[in-house]
Amino acid sequence: MKRKFGRIFMIVTDSLGIGDDGRQAEFGDQGADTLFHVSESGLLEIPTWKKLGIGEVTKVHNYNKKNKDHLAYMGRIIEKSNAKDTLAGHWEMMGIETKIPNPQFVENGFPAELIEKLEKAFDGRKIIGNREASGTVILAELGDQEIKNGDVIVYTSPDSTLQICGHEQHMGLENLYRYSKAAREICSSRPEWNVARIIARPYVGENGKFTRTFNRHDYANKPPKATILNQLQAKGVKTIGVGKINDIFVGQGIDQVYPPASDNENMDVAIELASKNSTNEFIFVNLVEFDSHYGHRRNLEGYANNLNSFDIKLTKLINALKEDDLLIMTSDHGNDPSFPGSHHTREALPLTVFSKSFTGKNKNLGVLNGLGTTGNIVARNFDLELIDTGDDIFDKLI
């Protein structure tokens, strides 16, 4: 089969939900609508995404104009997985449905037996923290104690994680990563402890003034089966992971890695790659700051400004795309900055599909079943087996 697109760029705007997906009541998230509530701040300026058609699949405050000539195919995805986290969302895109969510420890922290095993693995260091917390808050509270006493801050976030803080000079990155790998082994040894991700959280600074760095590393569960990424490799298609992608898939199916950085920097990588005269590539990009810096921290203004910056970078990326390139954009879950608490929110997710070669008139895709709809676009283009975690819309992309 002749490939329709030489390269496919897939960008995940991490946590950018678009409202009710019909299952919000199950997750206690009725009323969450990330993009709309961010737009209500009055700060949102996303002219490029509006031209592509974002207003066709969700409400945007003070933007009621229907655009019959929008440039991209637009859909509203309902996630299949019984979860609302990063791992489940990305895995579903590539063919794995999460039917039983990984355990969370938000209410009571980690059990004493697990903490005891972790302390032994952490060279006998005492674990402090052990509760659900904002990473910046717990660092401000306990960072000095960790440095002074040689303790280890361990905490969890509102999804299935065990997070470990370590000062880059006092603890050292090598020790932090060693402890995190040990924690992954320990947590994976028992189903009731098997969190989706162990996160190494390095930081710098002194005297209560600390800054987290981009030397963060996630130790996720390994995908339980082969994904679209593995199929691509087997076909000789180069797979490139930008940002957290390599961590999310534990290196499975990834040929080239650009490590986590800011959303602007990750978009710059995508723009640089688009500017090259390459082909036969799948470029998979995660933009984590929407989630980590603005969603979890309930920062509406920051979320809006990050979206504005993204829209500027999106314009540059589109300009750099070749005629036979395809751009797919979606999200992995919601995280409404206006919603109570600091948890992810269960929401419908936007799908934007754009190519300069499109000539079709009706670009409304309607409601789509499963994030694997994105993976099936990739599969059809590169003549791979379809996955069952999404719809097949490839023939509509004309």
N, C-alpha and C positions, 0 to 999 in steps of 0.2 A: 504494500500500500504506500502511495506517495504521501509524505507528511505534509499536512496543510501549513503547519507553523514550524519554522526551524528552531525557535527558542520559545520557551514558556517561562514567564516571570510570575511567581505567585507570592503576593504580599498579604501577610496576616496583620491586620490592625488589632492587636491583642486587647480584647475586652470591649470592643466597640459594638455593643448590641443595639438593636432597633425595636425594642418593645416586646409586647406579649407574643408568646409563641404557642399559647394554648395550654402550657404546662406550668405556668408560673406559680399557680396555687400549690402544686406539689412541693415546690422548693421554697415557699414562703416569700416569693418575690413579686407579688401582685403590684403592678404600677411602675415597675422598673422600666426605664426607656433611656438608655445611655445617651444616644445621639440627640434625641429631642430635648432632654433636660440640659445637656451641654449647650445646645443652641439657644435655649431660653436665657442664657447668660447675657445675650446680646453682643457677645464678643466674636462669634463664629463668622469666619470669612473663608468659604471654600468654593470659589467660583468654578474651578476646574472640575471638582467632583459633581457640582450641580449640572455642568454641561454634559458630563458623562451620564447623569440621570439619577443621582442618589434620592432626589425628591420624588421619584416614581415609586419607591418601595418603603418610604418611611416619612413621618412628619418631620419637617424642619421649621423651627419657629420663624415666623414672618417670611416664609417662602411657600406660597400656595400655588405658584405658577406651575401648570402642567406643561412639560416639555416634550411634545410629540417627536421632536427630532433629536432626542438625546443620543449621544454618540456611542454609548456602551449598552450591552445587554445587561439588564438588571433583574435580579430575583431576590426573593425573601426566603432564606433557608431555615428550616426547622431541624435542629439537631436531633439525631436519633439516640445518642448515648444518654444513659441515666446519670448524667453528671453535668457539671458546669465549671470545668477546670481546663487549664492549658493542655495537659497531657491528653485528656479525653478528646478535646476539640481537634488538636493536630493529628492524633492517631486516626480519628474518624475520617479526616480528609484523605488519608492515605490507605484506608481500608479496614480499620479495626474499630469495632463498636464496643464501648465500655458499658456492659450490662450491670455489673456490680461495682459501685464506686469504691475507690481505695479509702481506707479508714482516715478519719479526722480526729484531732485531739483538742478541739477548740475549748470545750467546757472545763475539762479537768487537767489538761496537760498530759504528759506522757507517763505511763505507769512506772511504779518504783522499780520493778524488775528490769524494764528496758533501760531506765536511767543507770542502774547499777552496772549493767553490761557495757553501756556506753562509757561510763567513767573508767572502767578497766581498760577499754580500748583507747581511751584518751590519755594514756600514760599516768593514770591515777588522778588526773585533775578533777576537781570538784565541778559539777555542773550547777550553774545558777540560771535563774529565769524560769524555764519550764512552764510556760503558759502561752496562750495566744496573745500576740502583741504586734504592734507596728514595729518594724525593724529599726526605724530611726528613734522611736521612743525608748525601746528597751536598751538600745545602744547608749543613748544619753544617760539613762538611769544606771546601767551596770558596766559600762565600758571601762571606767576607772578601776572598778573592783576586779574585773577580769585581768587587767594589766598588772595591778598591784599584787594580787594573790595567785596569779597563774591559773585562775578558774577558766571555765568555758561557758559562754552564754549559749544556751540552747532554747529555742522557742518555736512556735508554730504560727502559721498564718491561717486565714480563714478557708484555705483549701487543704488538700492532703499533702502536707510538707513537714519535714523536720529541718530546721534551719540552724546553722552553726556559725557563730561569729568568731573572727580571729583577726587580731591586729597584725598587719603585714610585717612590722618590724619585731614586735614583742613575741608573738606566737610564731610568725613566719608562715608564708604561703605553703611551704612544703608540709609542715605539720597540719595546717588547716585542711589541706586536700587529703592527707593521710587519714585524718580523723573522719572526714566525710566519706571516704571510701569504706572505712571500717563500719561506719554507721549504716551505709547502704547494705553491707553484708548482713549485719545484725537485724536490721528491719525486714529484709527480704527473707529471713529465716523463719518468720512466723506470720501467717496471714493477718492476724489481728494487729500486727505492727507494720505491715507492709505499705507504708506511705508511698504515694506516687513519686515524690521527689525528695531527695536530700539536697539541701542547698548550702554550699559554702559561701559565707558572707564576709569577705575581707573588708577591712576598714583601715583608715589612717587617721592621725591626729593625736592630740594630747589634751589632758585636763578638761575632760568633758566636752570638748569640741571635736567631734568625729565626723568623718565623711566616708561613706561606702564607696568602693571602687569597682571598676568594670572587670576586675579579676575574679568576679563571682563565677562559680561553676556549679551546674546542676548535675546530680547523679540520679537519673531517672530509672524507673523500671525498664527493662528491655522489652521492646515490642514482642508479644507472644507468638507472632507469626510474621512471615514476609509481608512487606508493604509494597505500594507502588514504587517507592524509592529503590527497593531491591530489584524489582522488575526492570526499572529503567537502567540500572547498572548492568543487568544481564543482557540488555539490548544494546549496550555500548553507548547509551545516552549519558552525558556527563551531568552529575548531580552536584549542585553547589548550595551549601547551607549558609545563610547569613544570619547572624545574631544567635538566638537560643536554639535554632533548629538542630544543630548537631547534638546538643545536650538532650533535647526532647526525644530524639530517636537513638540516643546512646551510640552515635556514630554509625548506626546501621543504615547502609544504603547511601552514604554521603561520600562523594569523591573529594570535594574541596571545601574547606571551612574558613569562613570569616567570623571570628569570635564576637561575643556580645559587645555592643557599643551603644551609643545613644541612638535614638530613632533617626535623627538627622544624619548621623554617620552611616547607619545601615542603609538609608535611602541613597546616600552618596555612593555606596558600594554598588547598589543596583544600577544607578545611573552610569557609573563607570563601566560596569559589565555590559550594559546595553549599548554603550558607545563603541565597543569592540566589534570587529568583523568575525564573530564566532557563529557557530550553528550547532545543532544537535545537543542542546543544553536545557536543563531544567533548573531554574534559579528560585530557591525557596527562602523567603525573607520573613523574619518575625520582628515586629516593632513592639518591644516590651514596655516601653515607658508609659504608653497610654494606661496600662494596667498598674505597673509597679509604682510609678511616680504620681499618678493623678487619680486613677480609679480607687485603689486601696486607700489612698490618703484623702479621699473625698475632696479633691481640689478641682472644682468646676472651672475656675479661671485657667488653671494650668492645662487642663484637658482641652479647653477651647483653643488656647494658644498653640498647643502641640498639634492639634488638627489643622490649624492655619499654616503652621510650618510644613506639615505633611503635604498639604495641598500645593504649596509652592514647589516642593520636591517632586510631587506627582507630575506637575506641569513639565518639569525638566526631564523626568523619566519618559514621559510620553513623547517629548520632542526627540529623545535619543533612540526610541524604538525604531527598528527596521520594519519594512512593509510586511514581512512574513513573521514578525514577532507577535506573541499573544500575551496580554496582561490579565491576570486573574487577581481580584482582591476580595477577601472575606475576613471574618473574625472567628475567634475560637470560643467565645463566651461573652457575657456582658459584665460590666462593673460600673454601675450607675453612680456617679459622684454625688448625686443628690439623695441617694437611698440611705436609710438608717444603717448603722454598723459600718463594717469595712469589708464585707464579703463580696465575692463574685455574685452576679445576678443572672438568673436564667432568662434568656431573651432570644427572640428571633435574630438572625444574623444576615447582614447584607451580602449580596453577591454582585460584583461588578466584573464584566468581561469585556475587554476592549482590544481591538486591533485596527491599525490604519487601513487594513484591507477590507473591512466590513462594508457591505453595501445594502444589507437588509433594512427593511423599513420598520417592521414591528419588532421592537427589541425588548418587550416586556415578557419576562419568563415566568411570572407569577410566583406561587408558593412552591418550594422545592423540598423534597424529603431527604435530608441528610447532607452533612458536610462533605461526604464522599462524592457529591456532585462535582466538586472541584477536581478531585482525583480522577474521576471518570473522563473529564475533558482531557486531562493529561494522558490517560490510558488510551483513549481513542486516537489521539494525535500520533502517539508513538507506537500504535498497534500492539497494545498490551491487553491482558485480560481485564475485563471490567470488575469493579468491586461492588459489594452489596450494601455499602453504607451511604449510597446516594443515588440520584437519578442520572440518566444519560441524556444530556441536552446537546450533544456535539453537533448533530445535524441541523439544529436551529441557528448555529453560529455561521451566518453567511454574509 
